[in-house]
Amino acid sequence: MSAANGADAARRRSRRGRGKGASQASAKTAKDFWGSADKLPAVEDVTVTTDASAVVRSLGRPPFPGHEAVSEYYLRAVYDNTAKLAEVLATAGDLLEGSTETE
């Protein structure tokens, strides 16, 4: 590909978002997209778990012959990190049970 062909391709790509649809999409307001806040259901506070992998562990050892201990370790790490992320998101959304900001 020559430099001229590459420049032409870059110009074509930069023009793609300029059509009629792009201007109409930017004209919508956030309320039009998300809807009315008064129609949303009541939100309950989020409680942080102390053992994120309890339910999965209750199913038994992972079915990876010869690798049960290692797979349990990595699966538990995934569950714990997911629970931490959920806690951070709940804190950011002021949904954490016992938060001083909601009281």
C-alpha positions in Angstrom: 0.0 0.0 0.0 1.4 3.4 -0.9 1.4 6.4 1.3 -1.3 8.1 -0.9 -3.6 5.1 -0.6 -3.1 5.0 3.2 -4.0 8.7 3.5 -7.1 8.2 1.3 -8.2 5.3 3.5 -7.8 7.5 6.7 -9.9 10.3 5.2 -12.7 7.8 4.3 -12.6 6.4 7.9 -12.8 9.9 9.4 -15.9 10.8 7.4 -17.9 7.7 8.4 -19.4 9.2 11.5 -20.6 12.4 10.0 -23.8 11.2 8.4 -27.4 12.1 9.3 -27.6 9.4 12.0 -24.6 10.7 14.0 -26.2 14.2 14.3 -29.5 12.8 15.4 -27.9 10.6 18.0 -26.1 13.5 19.6 -29.3 15.6 19.7 -31.0 13.2 22.1 -30.8 14.1 25.8 -29.7 11.8 28.6 -33.3 11.6 29.9 -34.5 10.4 26.5 -32.0 7.6 26.6 -32.3 6.5 30.2 -35.9 7.3 30.8 -37.6 9.0 33.7 -36.0 8.4 37.2 -39.4 8.4 38.9 -40.3 5.1 37.1 -37.3 3.2 38.5 -37.9 0.7 41.3 -36.7 1.4 44.9 -33.1 0.4 45.4 -32.0 -1.7 48.4 -28.7 -1.3 50.1 -25.9 -3.7 49.2 -24.4 -5.9 51.9 -20.8 -7.0 51.5 -20.1 -10.7 51.8 -17.3 -12.1 53.9 -17.0 -15.3 51.8 -17.6 -14.7 48.1 -16.9 -18.3 47.1 -19.1 -20.1 49.6 -21.9 -21.1 47.3 -19.6 -22.3 44.6 -17.5 -24.3 47.1 -20.7 -26.0 48.3 -21.0 -27.6 44.9 -17.8 -29.6 45.5 -14.3 -29.6 44.0 -13.9 -28.3 40.4 -13.9 -31.1 37.8 -10.3 -30.6 36.7 -8.6 -34.0 37.5 -5.1 -33.4 38.9 -5.7 -29.7 39.1 -8.4 -29.3 41.7 -6.3 -27.4 44.3 -4.9 -24.9 41.7 -8.3 -24.4 40.0 -9.9 -23.8 43.4 -7.3 -21.2 44.2 -7.8 -19.3 41.0 -11.6 -19.6 41.1 -11.6 -18.2 44.6 -9.4 -15.3 43.5 -11.9 -14.5 40.8 -14.9 -14.6 43.2 -13.0 -12.5 45.7 -12.0 -9.9 43.1 -15.6 -9.8 41.8 -17.0 -9.2 45.3 -14.4 -6.4 45.8 -15.4 -4.8 42.5 -19.1 -5.0 43.5 -18.3 -3.3 46.8 -16.5 -0.5 45.1 -19.4 0.0 42.7 -21.9 0.0 45.5 -19.8 2.5 47.4 -19.5 4.7 44.3 -23.3 4.6 43.9 -23.9 5.2 47.6 -25.7 1.9 47.9 -23.5 0.3 50.5 -25.4 -0.8 53.7 -24.4 1.2 56.7 -22.9 4.1 54.6 -22.8 7.3 56.5 -23.9 9.3 53.4 -27.2 7.5 53.1 -28.2 7.9 56.8 
